[in-house]
């Protein structure tokens, strides 16, 4: 009886896991690029591609599905300067690694950047409770932004001494 009850609660907890993704926005001094690395739980990405594209979509083994998901993420993420002018992000690649699906983007770092406004609503159209966390690194202290609820645009500011 204890095993049945435990199994029920374990299944219930798993069915209601928080949907979350983590993105790193890295100012790379060596390349002078801003590198963007999105990490999604593979389990969430599997469910997402079936809902977004086709119920038979296979993110594990199908390169076309992987590309479609990477394109979807790219369309739902934007970096803007403090004047709200978008920075042109190039998709660098994507990969399945263990229990995660990664999407990589980059852009040239503008010479003078006082701050960034960031939009990250990937999967939030499917799951309103989706939490997208962004860590901004390499331009002053680490800054963390969290997209929850109806938040669509968040901002980080940089001190001019870090340029």
Short mmCIF file of the C-alpha atoms (twelve columns), coordinates in Angstrom:
data_MODEL
# 
_entry.id   MODEL 
# 
loop_
_atom_site.group_PDB 
_atom_site.id 
_atom_site.type_symbol 
_atom_site.label_atom_id 
_atom_site.label_alt_id 
_atom_site.label_comp_id 
_atom_site.label_asym_id 
_atom_site.label_seq_id 
_atom_site.Cartn_x 
_atom_site.Cartn_y 
_atom_site.Cartn_z 
_atom_site.pdbx_PDB_model_num 
ATOM 1   C CA . UNK A 1   0.000  0.000  0.000   1 
ATOM 2   C CA . UNK A 2   2.837  2.414  0.831   1 
ATOM 3   C CA . UNK A 3   4.394  1.836  -2.579  1 
ATOM 4   C CA . UNK A 4   1.137  2.646  -4.353  1 
ATOM 5   C CA . UNK A 5   0.704  5.883  -2.398  1 
ATOM 6   C CA . UNK A 6   4.349  6.856  -2.982  1 
ATOM 7   C CA . UNK A 7   4.008  6.092  -6.690  1 
ATOM 8   C CA . UNK A 8   0.904  8.273  -6.904  1 
ATOM 9   C CA . UNK A 9   2.621  11.266 -5.281  1 
ATOM 10  C CA . UNK A 10  5.782  10.828 -7.359  1 
ATOM 11  C CA . UNK A 11  3.683  10.770 -10.539 1 
ATOM 12  C CA . UNK A 12  1.691  13.814 -9.438  1 
ATOM 13  C CA . UNK A 13  4.842  15.789 -8.629  1 
ATOM 14  C CA . UNK A 14  6.370  14.886 -11.977 1 
ATOM 15  C CA . UNK A 15  3.230  15.882 -13.887 1 
ATOM 16  C CA . UNK A 16  3.327  19.369 -12.369 1 
ATOM 17  C CA . UNK A 17  7.017  20.178 -12.741 1 
ATOM 18  C CA . UNK A 18  7.860  23.803 -13.303 1 
ATOM 19  C CA . UNK A 19  8.686  24.455 -16.936 1 
ATOM 20  C CA . UNK A 20  11.916 26.445 -17.037 1 
ATOM 21  C CA . UNK A 21  14.770 27.413 -19.345 1 
ATOM 22  C CA . UNK A 22  18.083 29.082 -18.611 1 
ATOM 23  C CA . UNK A 23  19.875 31.440 -20.968 1 
ATOM 24  C CA . UNK A 24  23.368 32.846 -20.604 1 
ATOM 25  C CA . UNK A 25  24.183 36.143 -22.311 1 
ATOM 26  C CA . UNK A 26  27.981 36.320 -22.270 1 
ATOM 27  C CA . UNK A 27  30.080 39.330 -23.211 1 
ATOM 28  C CA . UNK A 28  33.171 37.566 -24.583 1 
ATOM 29  C CA . UNK A 29  36.195 39.919 -24.476 1 
ATOM 30  C CA . UNK A 30  38.267 37.576 -26.664 1 
ATOM 31  C CA . UNK A 31  35.848 37.593 -29.621 1 
ATOM 32  C CA . UNK A 32  34.201 40.941 -28.797 1 
ATOM 33  C CA . UNK A 33  30.868 39.204 -29.356 1 
ATOM 34  C CA . UNK A 34  27.821 38.803 -27.194 1 
ATOM 35  C CA . UNK A 35  27.232 35.050 -27.079 1 
ATOM 36  C CA . UNK A 36  23.796 33.689 -26.203 1 
ATOM 37  C CA . UNK A 37  23.320 30.114 -24.980 1 
ATOM 38  C CA . UNK A 38  19.773 28.886 -24.365 1 
ATOM 39  C CA . UNK A 39  19.316 25.643 -22.404 1 
ATOM 40  C CA . UNK A 40  15.952 23.877 -22.429 1 
ATOM 41  C CA . UNK A 41  15.005 20.675 -20.650 1 
ATOM 42  C CA . UNK A 42  14.835 18.070 -23.399 1 
ATOM 43  C CA . UNK A 43  11.592 16.708 -21.949 1 
ATOM 44  C CA . UNK A 44  9.957  20.154 -22.319 1 
ATOM 45  C CA . UNK A 45  11.374 20.593 -25.826 1 
ATOM 46  C CA . UNK A 46  9.973  17.175 -26.843 1 
ATOM 47  C CA . UNK A 47  6.476  18.188 -25.753 1 
ATOM 48  C CA . UNK A 48  6.845  21.656 -27.271 1 
ATOM 49  C CA . UNK A 49  7.755  20.502 -30.785 1 
ATOM 50  C CA . UNK A 50  4.770  18.148 -30.856 1 
ATOM 51  C CA . UNK A 51  2.470  21.046 -29.917 1 
ATOM 52  C CA . UNK A 52  4.198  23.682 -32.072 1 
ATOM 53  C CA . UNK A 53  4.939  21.771 -35.270 1 
ATOM 54  C CA . UNK A 54  3.631  18.232 -35.590 1 
ATOM 55  C CA . UNK A 55  2.490  15.524 -33.192 1 
ATOM 56  C CA . UNK A 56  5.131  13.239 -34.750 1 
ATOM 57  C CA . UNK A 57  7.988  15.765 -34.434 1 
ATOM 58  C CA . UNK A 58  11.177 14.221 -33.025 1 
ATOM 59  C CA . UNK A 59  13.660 16.628 -31.454 1 
ATOM 60  C CA . UNK A 60  15.936 13.777 -30.349 1 
ATOM 61  C CA . UNK A 61  16.833 12.421 -33.781 1 
ATOM 62  C CA . UNK A 62  15.413 14.660 -36.504 1 
ATOM 63  C CA . UNK A 63  17.703 17.511 -37.620 1 
ATOM 64  C CA . UNK A 64  14.783 19.341 -39.276 1 
ATOM 65  C CA . UNK A 65  12.794 19.361 -36.022 1 
ATOM 66  C CA . UNK A 66  15.890 20.530 -34.145 1 
ATOM 67  C CA . UNK A 67  16.358 23.366 -36.659 1 
ATOM 68  C CA . UNK A 68  12.662 24.288 -36.430 1 
ATOM 69  C CA . UNK A 69  12.876 24.493 -32.632 1 
ATOM 70  C CA . UNK A 70  16.095 26.547 -32.794 1 
ATOM 71  C CA . UNK A 71  14.363 28.923 -35.251 1 
ATOM 72  C CA . UNK A 72  11.366 29.154 -32.917 1 
ATOM 73  C CA . UNK A 73  13.622 30.053 -29.968 1 
ATOM 74  C CA . UNK A 74  15.453 32.648 -32.081 1 
ATOM 75  C CA . UNK A 75  12.147 34.298 -33.020 1 
ATOM 76  C CA . UNK A 76  11.096 34.468 -29.360 1 
ATOM 77  C CA . UNK A 77  14.302 36.030 -28.025 1 
ATOM 78  C CA . UNK A 78  15.654 39.530 -28.615 1 
ATOM 79  C CA . UNK A 79  18.412 41.768 -27.326 1 
ATOM 80  C CA . UNK A 80  17.819 45.509 -27.669 1 
ATOM 81  C CA . UNK A 81  20.085 48.388 -26.752 1 
ATOM 82  C CA . UNK A 82  18.917 51.037 -24.288 1 
ATOM 83  C CA . UNK A 83  17.276 52.941 -27.166 1 
ATOM 84  C CA . UNK A 84  15.292 49.742 -27.939 1 
ATOM 85  C CA . UNK A 85  17.105 49.122 -31.234 1 
ATOM 86  C CA . UNK A 86  17.385 45.337 -31.745 1 
ATOM 87  C CA . UNK A 87  20.861 43.820 -31.955 1 
ATOM 88  C CA . UNK A 88  21.032 41.477 -34.959 1 
ATOM 89  C CA . UNK A 89  21.520 37.985 -33.541 1 
ATOM 90  C CA . UNK A 90  22.913 35.225 -35.738 1 
ATOM 91  C CA . UNK A 91  22.012 31.631 -35.006 1 
ATOM 92  C CA . UNK A 92  25.282 29.760 -34.500 1 
ATOM 93  C CA . UNK A 93  23.921 26.267 -33.893 1 
ATOM 94  C CA . UNK A 94  22.053 23.867 -31.657 1 
ATOM 95  C CA . UNK A 95  22.596 20.476 -30.049 1 
ATOM 96  C CA . UNK A 96  21.120 17.780 -27.882 1 
ATOM 97  C CA . UNK A 97  23.377 17.252 -24.870 1 
ATOM 98  C CA . UNK A 98  22.238 14.790 -22.230 1 
ATOM 99  C CA . UNK A 99  18.873 15.930 -20.877 1 
ATOM 100 C CA . UNK A 100 19.085 19.362 -22.521 1 
ATOM 101 C CA . UNK A 101 18.563 21.019 -25.877 1 
ATOM 102 C CA . UNK A 102 20.859 23.980 -26.533 1 
ATOM 103 C CA . UNK A 103 20.416 26.862 -28.983 1 
ATOM 104 C CA . UNK A 104 23.365 29.191 -29.661 1 
ATOM 105 C CA . UNK A 105 23.265 32.753 -31.007 1 
ATOM 106 C CA . UNK A 106 25.711 35.648 -31.182 1 
ATOM 107 C CA . UNK A 107 26.101 39.257 -32.239 1 
ATOM 108 C CA . UNK A 108 28.957 41.730 -32.392 1 
ATOM 109 C CA . UNK A 109 29.267 43.693 -29.173 1 
ATOM 110 C CA . UNK A 110 28.451 47.360 -29.787 1 
ATOM 111 C CA . UNK A 111 31.379 49.647 -28.839 1 
ATOM 112 C CA . UNK A 112 29.376 51.585 -26.257 1 
ATOM 113 C CA . UNK A 113 26.558 49.760 -24.548 1 
ATOM 114 C CA . UNK A 114 24.941 51.221 -21.454 1 
ATOM 115 C CA . UNK A 115 22.473 48.407 -21.011 1 
ATOM 116 C CA . UNK A 116 20.303 45.788 -22.640 1 
ATOM 117 C CA . UNK A 117 16.600 45.236 -22.853 1 
ATOM 118 C CA . UNK A 118 15.814 41.570 -23.296 1 
ATOM 119 C CA . UNK A 119 12.729 39.740 -24.508 1 
ATOM 120 C CA . UNK A 120 12.540 35.979 -23.922 1 
ATOM 121 C CA . UNK A 121 9.111  34.463 -24.402 1 
ATOM 122 C CA . UNK A 122 10.069 31.058 -25.827 1 
ATOM 123 C CA . UNK A 123 7.525  28.423 -24.746 1 
ATOM 124 C CA . UNK A 124 5.499  31.002 -22.829 1 
ATOM 125 C CA . UNK A 125 2.916  30.954 -25.620 1 
ATOM 126 C CA . UNK A 126 2.461  27.227 -24.935 1 
ATOM 127 C CA . UNK A 127 2.828  27.286 -21.169 1 
ATOM 128 C CA . UNK A 128 2.029  30.598 -19.438 1 
ATOM 129 C CA . UNK A 129 3.769  29.289 -16.295 1 
ATOM 130 C CA . UNK A 130 7.060  28.814 -18.223 1 
ATOM 131 C CA . UNK A 131 9.931  30.534 -16.380 1 
ATOM 132 C CA . UNK A 132 12.815 31.837 -18.502 1 
ATOM 133 C CA . UNK A 133 15.873 32.887 -16.508 1 
ATOM 134 C CA . UNK A 134 18.722 34.869 -18.044 1 
ATOM 135 C CA . UNK A 135 22.201 35.292 -16.604 1 
ATOM 136 C CA . UNK A 136 24.140 38.223 -18.079 1 
ATOM 137 C CA . UNK A 137 27.897 37.703 -17.617 1 
ATOM 138 C CA . UNK A 138 31.160 39.358 -18.624 1 
ATOM 139 C CA . UNK A 139 30.153 43.012 -18.355 1 
ATOM 140 C CA . UNK A 140 30.404 43.838 -14.677 1 
ATOM 141 C CA . UNK A 141 28.841 41.720 -11.938 1 
ATOM 142 C CA . UNK A 142 26.597 38.795 -12.869 1 
ATOM 143 C CA . UNK A 143 23.032 39.957 -13.430 1 
ATOM 144 C CA . UNK A 144 20.037 37.618 -13.387 1 
ATOM 145 C CA . UNK A 145 16.674 38.325 -14.986 1 
ATOM 146 C CA . UNK A 146 13.605 36.129 -14.577 1 
ATOM 147 C CA . UNK A 147 10.661 36.134 -16.962 1 
ATOM 148 C CA . UNK A 148 7.487  34.960 -15.215 1 
ATOM 149 C CA . UNK A 149 3.774  35.725 -15.432 1 
ATOM 150 C CA . UNK A 150 3.130  38.534 -17.946 1 
ATOM 151 C CA . UNK A 151 6.659  39.984 -17.976 1 
ATOM 152 C CA . UNK A 152 7.755  40.486 -21.593 1 
ATOM 153 C CA . UNK A 153 10.743 42.848 -21.431 1 
ATOM 154 C CA . UNK A 154 13.440 43.180 -18.760 1 
ATOM 155 C CA . UNK A 155 16.458 45.459 -18.572 1 
ATOM 156 C CA . UNK A 156 20.031 45.393 -17.283 1 
ATOM 157 C CA . UNK A 157 22.316 48.413 -16.969 1 
ATOM 158 C CA . UNK A 158 26.102 48.435 -17.157 1 
ATOM 159 C CA . UNK A 159 28.543 50.855 -15.573 1 
ATOM 160 C CA . UNK A 160 30.623 52.636 -18.217 1 
ATOM 161 C CA . UNK A 161 33.829 51.617 -16.410 1 
ATOM 162 C CA . UNK A 162 33.332 48.006 -17.584 1 
ATOM 163 C CA . UNK A 163 33.652 48.818 -21.292 1 
# 
